[in-house]
Amino acid sequence: MKPAIQRHNGRIEFYWTEPHVYALVRRIKEHSSGAITAELEFKTDQEDMPSHILHTQLNLLAARSKKELSKELDEILPADWGTMVEQLSVNSIQLYRQGDPPKEIWSDDVVPDPAFIVRPFLYEHKPNIIFGEGGTGKSYFALSLALLATLPFTNNPLNLPVIKARPLYLDYESDEDEISRRLSSLVKGFNLPQTPILYRNCKLPLSDEIEEMENIICENKVDLVIVDSLGVASANGNLNDASTATIFFSALRKLNVTSLIITHTSKESSNHSAFGSVYFTNLARSIWEFRKQQEEGETTIDIGLFHRKNNQGRLFPPAGFSLTFEDGKTTIKREDVRTVPEFLENLGLKAKIADLLKEGKLSVEKIANDLGVGINQVRTRLYEMRRNGKVVRIDDEWGLKGVYLE
């Protein structure tokens, strides 16, 4: 009478064909005293019987507790509960302690590129961070990505490649009404039918209720978790302490899904980094910084996104968007980040050179002088741009390819 056993993240499911009993084991915890406790839920699919049997907690190592539980279960549904409870206890402890089994991995001449849910902002099965000052449109942008993935909106006006994924929005800062208003305004802006997003208002740090999150993700087949925002979601310690970051990312890793984490900028804005311990930056796989420009009284804000870290490959070029708010509708559009003067200082040297060459051919010396950088830096970037087919050299000057021919 061996049970069928399935493991889903932090949940372990048992099923005995005789006597048609199902058991769910979750919230396994090892205590300093040596006890290992777990929450158990027993059900049956026997005909002419209520499905629910018992919901309880058990010390998986305590013989007396297991004996008492077996007796209590036998009074509800006669069966060989002594054997079944022992099988459940032994297998649950083994699976809890062993973690994922080791396996061989092999080098390959053809290594697939990292996958995205929404390229280039959401690497699949990785923790992705977006950060910026308040009011830069981070939450609206995150909801927009959630909408694109939900449908999936493959021919979206933002021209972002997307695959289908079910998001879960974990709200640590706002409330259901506010997020619902934002979602409705974006749906109108995209001219889409009403589209639901799975939402949860959160009051405890992620690590304090990770088992419940695992259950929600498993039961709802969630692929993408949006954490808004990091400061409250990891608030079981000082954000400047490394341990706070490691506890948060350890909990996040247990969810085994793609994540988009929203947070604020460092107090030292010149650092172009997220607020808190450097470990938040180190443990994320991809990080984008948000910058905004908005004229006083205007309903449109310009957003510049700058890729600050990428463990999966090269940094992506800056991306620009505009957000327009009017009559309960929020419209988000793609724009050239170089058209917003306030963003030019955040561009890389190649982008600055390309923007300067829009005015016409220039010498290396003139480019270096106008940009306030060294001649050798400019010369190196120009030759890289030439190899990539971006610029051409005409005598002693340089110009954009497509405008001039060598």
N, C-alpha and C positions, 0 to 999 in steps of 0.2 A: 504494500500500500504506500508506494512512494508518490509524493505530490509533484505536480508540474510546477516549476518555479520560473518566474519572470522578474527581471530587475529593471526598473525604470528610474534612473537617477537615484533619489533617496528613498524610493518606494520598493518594497519587495512583495510580490504577489504569489500566493500559494493556492493550488486547487487540487483537491482530492476527489477523484471520480466516484469513489465510494467513501463517505456517504453524501456526495454532491455538496461539498463544503468549500467555500472560498474564504481566504484570509488575506487581509492587507496589513502589512507591517510598515510602519513609518515612524519618523522622529526617534530613531535609534540614538542613544546618547550614552557614552561611557563616563562614569562619575569617578571622582578622586578616591572614593571609597572602594572602588573595584566593581561596583554594580554596573550592569548594562541594562538600561530600561528601554522600552519601546511601547508605542501606542499600537494596539491591535484592534482590528475590526473583523468580525466573523459574519459571514452571510451564507445562505444556502439557496440552491435553485431547485430544491425538491418541490414537487407539486403539492398543492393543498397545504402549504406552510408559508408563513410570512418570511420574506427574504432575510430580514434582519435577525441575527442571533444575539450578538453581544459586542459592545464597544468598551474597551478597558485598557489598562496599562499593566505591563508585566515586567518584573525583573527577570531577564532571560537566563540568569545564572542561579537563581534561587529555587532549589528543589521544592521547598515547601510552597512557595507561591505558585509554581507550575502545577503542583498536585491539587491545590485549592481551586485553581482556574479550571483544571480538567473536570473536577467534580461539579463545579457550577455549570459548565457547558453541557455535561452529561444530563443534568436535570432539565435542560431546555430541549436538547436533541441527543438521544442516546447514540453513542458511537465510541470508537476506541480513541478517546481524546487524550489519554496519557501518551500514546505513541505519536499522535498528530502534534500535540503541543511541544513534545521533545524534538520532533523533526523541524518544526518551525523555529524553535529556539536555536538549535545547533546550526542550521543553515543560515539563519539571519546573522548570527555572530560571525560566521565564516565570511559571508559576503560583505559585511560591514567592515571587517578588518583587512580583507585582501585588496580592496579597491579594484582598479582595472588590471587584468592580467597582462604580463609582459608579452611582447610579440616582436618578431624580427621585422625590421624595415630595410629596404634595399635601395641603393642608389640606382638611378635610372638616367639614361641619356636624355629622355624626354620627360621633363618634370612639368606637370600642368601648372598654369598660372593660378594664383590665388583667386577664389571665386568671390563674387559680390552679390548681395541682395539688391543694392542700388549702387552702381558704379559712378563715381569713385569714393563714395562716402561711407558705405557700409560693407566692410569685408565680412563675408559669411563665416559664422562660428568664431568671430573674434570680438574683443572689446574695443569699440570705437568711441573716441571722445570728441565732442565739440565744446569749445569754451569761448567766452567773450564777456564783455560788460553787460549789465542789465539793459533790457530794451533793445537788443540787437537782433531780435527775431529768431532766437535759437529754438524756442518751443514751437513756433509756427513752422519753422523749417523741418523739425523732427516730425511733426504731425503730417507735413506734406510728404515726407519719405514714407511714413506709415501708410498713407493713402495710396501712394504709387505701388507699394508692395502688396497691399490687400487685394487690389482688383484682379490681376496686376495691370497697371496703367502703362502699357508698353509703348504706346504712341503719344506719350505725355508731352506737353508743350515745353517742358524743361530740357528735353532731349537727353534724359538720363536713362541708360540701359537698366532694366529692372527685371527681377524674377519674382514669382509669387511667394509670399510669406505672410504668416498671420502674426501681427504685432500685439503686444501687451504694453499699455502705457501705465507705468508706475509713477503716480503723482505724489511727490513729497512736499510740494510747495503750494499748490493751488487747490481747487476743488472741482467737483464734477461739473457744476454749472459753467464755470469759466472754460474748462477744456471743451465742453460740449459746444459752447458759443464759438470758440476758435475753429473747431472741426467743421461746424456748419458753415461758417464764413468761407473756409477754404474749399469745401465741396461746391459752394456757389461759384467761387472764383475759378475753379477748374471746370465748371459746367458739368458736374457729375450728378448721377442719381444719389439719393441719400445712402451713405455708406457708414456702417457701424465700425467702431474700433473698440477692442476689448480694453477696459479701463479699470484701474484699481486705485482707490485713495489709500495712501500708506501713512501710517503714524509711527511705525517702529523702524529702526535701521534694518537694512536688508539682511544682515547676518543673524539678527534676532528672530526672524521668521522665515528662514530659508526653506524649511521643510514645507511650509504652507505654499511658498512660491513654487516649489517643485511640483506640488500637487496641482496647482492651478495650471502650470505649463503643460504637465502631462495630460490632464483631463481636457484641456482646450486646444491641444496640439499647437502650442505657440512656437514660433520660429524666431521671433525678434522681440527683445525686451528693450523698452525705452525708459531710462532712469532719469527723472526730472525732479530734483537734481542731486548731484553727487554729495554736496555738503550735508544735507539732511539724511540721505540714504546711508552714509557712512558715519553718522554722528554718534558712534559709541566711543569716541576718543578725540583727541586733538588732531585736526586735519594736517598739521605740520609734522606729526609723528609717523614714522615709517610703518609702525604696527597697524595704524588705522587703515592705511592703504592696503597692506597685505591681507588684513582680515576681510576688507570689502571685496577684493579681487578673488580671494579664496572662496567666498560665498558665491560670487558671480560665476566662477568657474564650474561650480556644482550644477548650475542651471543648464549648462551645455547647449546654449543658444547664442545667436548673434545678439550683441548688445550695443546700444547707442546711449552714451552717458553724457548728460548735459551738465556743465559746471561753469563757474565764473573765472575771470581772469585773475592772474596773480596781482597783488598790490603793486608790484614793480612791473608796470605795464611794458616797460622796455624789454623785459625778458621774453615776451611772446610765449608765455607758459601759463598752464592752468594753476589755479590757486591750490595751495597745500603742499604736502611733501612731494619731493621729486619722484618718489615711488609711484605716485599716481600716474606720472608721465612715463616712467620706466615700464610699468606693467600694462599700459594700454598698447595696442598694436598700431593704431592709426589715430592721429590727432589733427583736427582742423581748428584754426582760430577764426572767430567772427569779428569783423569790423563793420561799423555802420557810418553812414553819412546821411543827415537829414536836415533840411532847411526848416527854420522855425515856422510853424503854422502849416507846413506841408503834410499831406496825407500819404506820401510815398517816402519810403526809406530805401537807400541803396545799401546793399550788403556785399562785402568782400570776404570771401573764404580763402584762407591761406593755409596750405598744408605744412604743418610744423614737424610732423614725425610720421615715419612709415617703416615698420619692421618687415613689411611684406614685399618691398621693392622700392622703386624710385619715388621721390616726391612728385605729386601731381601739380600741374600749373594752377595758379589762382583761378577761382571761379567767382563770377559776379551774378547777383540776383537783385531784383527789386520787389518790394512788398508794398502794395497799395491797399489802403483801408477805406472803404466807402459803403454806406447803406447796407451794413450787415454782410458785406462781401469782401473777402480778402483775395487779391490777385497776386500771384507770385510769377515772375517772369525772369528768364535768363537775360543777362546783359554782359557786355564786355567790361571787365573790371578796370581796364585801362582808360575807360571813358570817364571815370570818376577821379578827379585830381587828388582828392584826399587819400586815395588808395595807392598812388604811385610809389610812395616811400616804402610800402610793404612789398613791392614786387622785387623779384630777383633781378640780377644784373642783366641777364639775357632779355627779359621782358622790357626792362628800361631801355636797353639799346634798341630793341625793335620799335618801341614807341617813339623814340627819338628819330629813328630813320624814316618814320612816316613823313617827316618834313622834307626829306630829300637826301641826297648822297652826302656823306660826311667822312672826314679822315679820322684815323684812330686818335690822333691828338685832340681833335675837336670834340669827339665823343667823350674822351676821358675828362677833358676840361669841363664840359657841360654837366657831366654826372658827378664830378668831384671824386674820381677814383683813379687808380694808377693805370698808366698806359699798358703795362704788361697784362693786367687783369682784363682790360678791354680787348687786347689783341687775342688772348687765349679764348675768350668767349666768342669772339667773331669767327675764329677758325672752327670752333665747335659748331656754331650756327651754320657755317658754310658746309660742313660735312653733313649736317642734317637737312640741307636744302632750304634754309631759311633766308640766307643773305648771299650776295654775290660781291665780288671785288671788281671795281672798275678803275684801272690805273692805281692811284694811291688813295682811292676813296671806296667806301662801302655803301651798298644800298640793299633794299629788300628785294628778294627774288620775286619775279612776277611783275615788278615795276621796272627793273633794269635787267639787262642781259650782259653776261660777261663778254 
